[in-house]
């Protein structure tokens, strides 16, 4: 276990990566609010019964009661796009691009002059939805979770060609509770404030704001990451595998391919039903069945089950996903994608905790990491016997390899699946045929220079656990900010890729086991 406890208080001006080159350093520009006369709209639990509350009109949106987000329970927690479709979440052939991976947020703020007043109440993710929707933010500061051409896109064109981010918006006066990823997440938000909000039981970060301009975080308490996470990333990957297959199987003709994949799918779904029963209805709310526990449960450490990937208290970063390595060169104060003018005051960030686990991936011949339909990494460190080099089966990878085999012209060459893969209807699946035949037929697997280390379950570069992370930020002011009890239980990295010390991406050593109370990069 590594711990960084910054009991000291940050107070003063921090101009990230550029101050040394400036003749004079100025305080951040504050958010610009026009303060027009706005209508007030009440928010009740019933407003969230069937999905994300999309805020597209100016106004003050005021919570009138505590809300646990758990939409469409009877429809596998997904948008209903058949029969009488939910048009605000659906496209021509199913969920719209923004919602192709499910209800990614409880609230989306998609326009200007929108202010969420929690009014002393708590907005949280229901335990059922937190299990079934592992990619989620209570409040998303835009119409979609990724900027164009980013994210584990399941359709051609990604998650949408246009992102509508919030302008002149705020979240105030209450508690943002349980979330399987973020409390607040956004790309490209401008003139945004969070004031008098308590964050608790998030898994990845309380706030993650990418490419945000003129932001104030005032009198906020990030109380810490959730410490009893029911499943690891393999469960989410399994859920996406079954959702993708069930969406496309009617287009696959009866035959050997369909029979085999359906059998793998049925086995995976049966295991997931056991997970659901034991986590939601069981006496301990944890997986107890031994083999299913091996495949889907997080390890326990000091009585906790902590997130096994990069973990943060708060992050401010350039526009787009925070998945790459630490950056070493600043993009410049006039770059349109950096975050700029960030002020954090009278704020506490504590108990940011993780148990970061390295996933060893396998590289395709062209150097890409092998991934499944939703970008999940093929986990070589778990499915390759360290002594014999043979495949060690598990339900998730059996399904991954079956779908990859039958959708590959050099494999099973099932026409409908080859076409679906070419059209991205099998998402991001990219598993080379030599890896598939190693698992299915025991063929020799090329291994020289083919492993990728220092990544996680979604092929994100490992950065460990960080209380407050500023990367590609120009002008940040911290006043009376306390960061304390930042902890990483992660072990050292694998030796499968050789020496970690001199990496071309700027990382020094294996970075998954590292911990920082605060970090500034780029």
LOVOKE-892218 format. One record per residue (C-alpha): y, z, x. Coordinates in steps of 0.02 Angstrom, whole numbers, padded with zeros to 5 digits, always signed. Each point is the difference from the previous one (the first is absolute). Example, Ala and Ser with C-alpha at 12.3 -4.5 7.8 and 13.67 -1.06 7.14 Angstrom:
-00225+00390+00615/+00172-00033+00069/
END
This chain:
+00000+00000+00000/+00174-00043+00061/+00154+00082-00075/+00185-00038+00017/+00107+00139-00071/+00186-00040+00005/+00077+00161-00061/+00164-00056+00076/+00124-00076-00120/+00060-00178+00023/+00188-00004-00023/+00112-00138+00057/+00013-00187+00017/-00146-00108+00051/+00029-00185+00023/-00171-00071+00030/-00033-00118+00145/+00179-00061+00011/+00114+00147+00036/-00006-00022+00187/+00074-00173-00017/+00143+00049-00116/+00171+00052+00061/+00017+00115-00150/-00128+00064-00123/+00051+00014-00182/-00076+00100-00141/-00108-00094-00126/+00085-00087-00143/-00037+00097-00161/-00083-00079-00152/+00120-00097-00109/-00007+00050-00183/+00119-00076-00127/-00035+00139-00125/+00011-00108-00155/-00025+00078-00170/-00189-00006-00022/-00111+00026-00151/-00132+00136+00013/-00182-00040-00042/-00131+00135-00027/-00167-00010+00089/-00153+00077-00082/-00183+00002+00050/-00033-00132-00133/+00109-00123+00097/-00133-00003+00137/-00159-00011-00104/-00030-00185+00028/+00070-00030+00174/+00148+00001+00118/+00169+00038-00075/+00104-00147+00060/+00185+00042+00009/+00101-00162-00006/+00157+00050-00094/+00142+00112+00061/-00006+00178-00063/-00046+00181+00028/-00186+00025-00031/-00029+00182-00040/-00170+00085-00002/-00025+00109-00153/-00168+00076+00050/-00124+00007+00144/-00098-00163+00019/-00168-00036+00080/-00023-00186+00026/-00172-00060-00060/+00020-00169-00089/-00132-00109-00081/-00142+00121+00032/-00107-00096-00125/+00030-00164+00096/-00054+00055+00173/+00180+00057+00036/+00053-00183+00016/+00120-00111-00097/-00076-00075-00158/+00017-00188+00016/-00126-00061-00130/+00005+00009-00189/+00174+00069-00029/+00066-00004+00179/+00130+00117+00073/+00122-00140+00040/+00111+00104+00114/-00146+00022+00120/-00100-00160-00028/+00006-00179+00060/-00090-00157-00055/-00172+00048+00067/+00005+00190+00004/+00116+00132+00074/+00163-00072+00065/+00024-00011+00187/+00090+00166+00010/-00140+00089-00096/-00151-00088+00074/-00056+00161+00084/+00034+00107-00153/+00142+00113-00055/+00078+00027+00171/+00139+00114-00066/+00041+00119-00140/+00180-00063-00007/+00078-00156+00074/+00189-00010+00024/+00037-00186-00005/+00187-00018-00023/+00168+00085+00029/+00079+00158-00069/-00165+00082-00043/-00012+00189+00020/-00158+00102-00028/+00036+00179-00049/-00158+00104+00009/+00096+00132-00097/-00098+00144+00076/-00169-00077-00043/-00148-00057+00105/-00058-00181+00010/-00172-00016+00078/-00156-00107+00008/-00146+00062-00104/-00155+00044+00103/-00098-00140-00085/+00129-00131+00044/+00020+00072+00175/-00186-00032+00025/-00003-00174-00075/+00168-00065+00065/+00008+00043+00184/+00152-00112+00031/+00145+00076-00095/+00178+00068-00002/+00071+00109-00136/+00163-00095+00013/+00012-00175+00076/+00176-00059+00042/-00037-00181-00043/-00095-00115-00118/-00150-00014+00117/-00073+00103+00142/+00011-00134+00136/+00130-00123+00054/-00049-00184-00018/-00142-00055+00115/-00055+00177+00043/-00136+00116-00062/-00185-00026-00037/+00036-00144-00120/-00136-00045-00123/+00083-00162-00057/+00087-00148+00077/+00182+00045+00032/-00029+00185+00030/+00074+00130-00117/+00143-00110-00059/+00130-00115+00076/+00146+00110-00055/+00022+00187+00014/+00131+00088-00106/+00051+00158+00091/+00106+00142-00067/+00187+00004+00031/+00108+00153-00033/-00144+00107-00059/-00055+00180+00016/-00139+00126-00030/+00054+00180-00032/-00039+00174-00064/-00186+00032-00008/-00173-00013+00076/-00098-00152+00055/-00178+00062+00012/-00174-00067+00034/-00007-00178+00065/-00140-00094+00088/+00128-00083+00114/+00189+00028-00017/+00122+00102-00100/+00135-00134+00017/-00028-00169+00084/+00108-00153+00011/+00056-00156+00091/+00181-00058+00009/+00079+00138-00106/+00188+00019+00022/+00117+00141-00047/-00140+00119-00043/+00001+00190-00011/-00131+00136-00020/+00070+00171-00039/-00076+00167-00046/-00178-00066-00008/-00158+00090+00056/-00145-00108+00059/-00176+00070+00005/-00180-00058+00018/+00034-00176+00062/-00129-00078+00116/+00097-00124+00108/+00185+00046-00012/+00126+00086-00113/+00126-00141+00027/-00026-00168+00085/+00150-00117-00004/-00007-00167+00089/+00154-00105+00032/+00105+00123-00100/+00190+00010+00014/+00119+00145-00034/-00124+00134-00047/+00029+00186-00025/-00137+00131-00007/+00082+00164-00051/-00078+00170-00036/-00176-00067+00001/-00160+00093+00041/-00155-00095+00052/-00127+00140-00017/-00148-00088+00077/-00145-00119-00013/-00141+00027-00125/-00138+00101+00081/-00149-00035-00115/-00013-00189-00004/-00159-00046-00095/-00049-00162+00086/+00032-00103+00155/+00056-00181+00006/-00176-00069-00026/+00010+00052-00183/+00158-00101-00029/-00077-00148+00090/-00154+00013-00109/+00105+00004-00158/+00094-00157+00050/-00163-00089+00045/-00071+00032-00174/+00164-00046-00087/+00011-00166+00091/-00182-00043-00035/+00010+00046-00184/+00156-00108-00018/-00084-00155+00072/-00186+00013-00040/+00013-00096-00164/+00049-00153+00102/-00154+00012+00110/-00155-00090-00066/-00164+00093-00023/-00106-00006+00155/-00045+00089+00161/+00181+00034+00052/+00052+00078-00165/-00160+00102-00013/+00017+00073+00174/+00185+00040-00010/-00020+00077-00173/-00138+00112+00064/+00108+00059+00146/+00144+00026-00121/-00108+00101-00120/-00057+00114+00141/+00179+00026+00057/+00061+00036-00176/-00140+00126-00027/+00051+00094+00156/+00181-00002-00055/-00049+00073-00168/-00082+00144+00093/+00160+00023+00101/+00104+00004-00160/-00116+00124-00085/-00004+00119+00148/+00186-00011+00043/+00071+00006-00176/-00131+00099-00097/-00096+00091+00137/+00007+00185+00037/+00080-00025+00172/+00099-00160-00033/-00078-00072+00159/-00143-00121+00032/-00164+00096+00016/-00137-00134+00001/-00046-00016+00184/-00013-00189+00025/+00151-00037-00109/+00095+00136+00090/-00039-00086+00167/+00074-00162-00061/+00150+00056-00101/+00053+00179+00040/+00126+00061+00127/-00060+00127+00127/+00052+00180-00027/+00105+00086+00132/+00062+00180-00016/-00041-00009-00185/+00108-00156-00026/-00037-00184-00031/+00149-00093+00072/+00051-00182+00002/-00088-00097+00137/+00141-00123+00039/+00180+00006+00060/+00095+00139-00087/+00187+00035-00013/+00122+00120-00080/+00138-00130-00016/+00021-00173+00076/+00143-00125+00016/-00048-00168+00072/+00045-00184-00001/-00036-00101-00157/-00185-00027-00034/-00161+00093+00031/-00007+00145+00122/-00169-00050+00072/+00033-00068+00174/+00021+00086+00168/+00148+00101+00057/+00140-00124+00037/+00083-00002+00170/+00149-00116-00028/+00139+00027-00126/+00037-00149-00112/+00188+00031+00005/+00124+00082-00118/+00034-00163-00092/-00182-00038-00035/-00024-00018-00189/-00170+00085+00003/+00037+00166+00088/+00036+00162-00091/+00180+00052+00021/+00114+00147-00040/-00125+00136-00038/+00062+00178-00029/-00119+00146-00023/+00072+00173-00030/-00060+00174-00050/-00178-00062-00004/-00169+00073+00050/-00153-00102+00049/-00153+00108+00027/-00190+00002+00000/-00021-00183+00040/-00185+00001+00038/-00134-00130+00037/-00174-00022+00069/+00025-00173+00069/-00159-00099+00029/-00016-00156+00106/-00087-00150-00078/-00074-00123+00124/+00017-00175-00070/-00078-00168+00043/+00104-00150+00050/-00031-00175-00064/-00006-00142+00125/+00186-00032-00025/+00045+00183+00031/+00025+00065-00178/-00076+00166-00054/-00144-00021-00124/+00055+00063-00171/-00056-00002-00182/+00082-00056-00163/+00142+00128+00008/+00022+00010+00188/-00126+00138+00033/-00065+00000+00179/-00185-00030+00035/-00044+00167+00078/-00107-00043+00152/-00002+00178+00066/-00095+00052-00157/-00117-00146-00031/-00060-00040+00178/-00137+00109+00073/+00068+00059+00169/-00172-00014+00082/-00078-00156-00074/+00155-00095-00055/-00082-00032-00169/+00084+00005-00169/+00000+00170-00087/+00012-00045-00185/+00117+00079-00124/+00045-00052-00177/+00178-00057+00037/-00047-00110+00147/-00152-00070-00090/+00120-00063-00134/+00127-00061+00128/-00130-00100+00095/-00080-00073-00157/+00166-00065-00065/+00049-00065+00172/-00168-00088+00023/-00003-00094-00165/+00184-00051+00013/-00019-00074+00175/-00047-00185+00021/-00101+00051+00153/-00089+00134-00099/-00064-00007-00179/+00128-00134-00044/+00009+00041-00186/+00126-00130-00057/+00093+00109-00126/+00021+00140+00126/+00050-00115+00143/+00135-00071-00115/+00056+00174-00055/+00013+00057+00181/+00103-00153+00046/+00118+00035-00146/+00017+00186+00049/-00086+00055-00160/-00106+00105+00115/+00157+00077+00071/+00014+00019+00187/-00186-00006+00040/-00024-00059+00178/-00171+00047+00069/-00073-00123+00125/-00172-00073-00030/-00070+00068+00164/+00039+00177-00058/-00077-00034-00170/-00160-00071+00076/-00012+00148+00119/-00001+00117-00150/-00110-00106-00113/-00122-00081+00120/+00006+00104+00158/+00072-00143+00103/+00082+00039+00167/+00184+00046-00016/+00131-00055+00127/+00082+00162+00059/+00097-00040+00159/+00185+00021-00037/-00037+00000-00186/+00036+00182-00047/+00171+00061-00055/+00042+00184+00023/+00148+00114-00039/+00007-00057-00182/-00038+00080-00168/-00092-00048-00158/+00132-00131-00046/+00025-00070+00175/+00160+00099+00025/+00046+00048+00177/-00030+00184+00030/+00156+00106+00018/-00073+00170-00042/+00097+00132-00096/+00191+00003+00003/+00115+00117-00096/+00157-00110+00002/-00017-00180+00061/+00150-00115+00031/-00039-00176+00062/+00121-00147+00002/+00139+00108-00071/+00185-00015+00040/+00108+00156-00029/-00096+00150-00063/+00080+00169-00022/-00105+00158-00014/+00084+00161-00053/-00097+00162-00019/-00167-00089-00006/-00154+00105+00037/-00169-00076+00046/-00143+00122+00021/-00190+00014+00006/-00045-00181+00034/-00187-00004+00035/-00130-00130+00050/-00185+00046+00006/-00048-00176+00058/-00122-00022+00143/+00022-00108+00153/-00035-00186-00015/-00156-00103+00029/-00048-00076+00168/-00056-00162-00083/+00156-00094+00055/+00017+00070+00176/+00158+00077+00069/+00133+00042-00128/+00136+00042+00123/+00082-00168+00032/+00012-00087-00168/+00105-00157-00024/+00076+00066-00162/+00091+00143+00084/-00120+00140-00047/-00052+00118+00138/-00174+00071-00018/-00090+00020-00166/+00140+00041-00122/-00099+00053-00154/-00022+00177+00064/+00183+00023+00045/+00123+00108-00097/+00189+00005+00001/+00121+00109-00097/+00126-00142+00011/-00007-00175+00075/+00130-00134+00032/-00054-00176+00049/+00078-00172+00019/
END
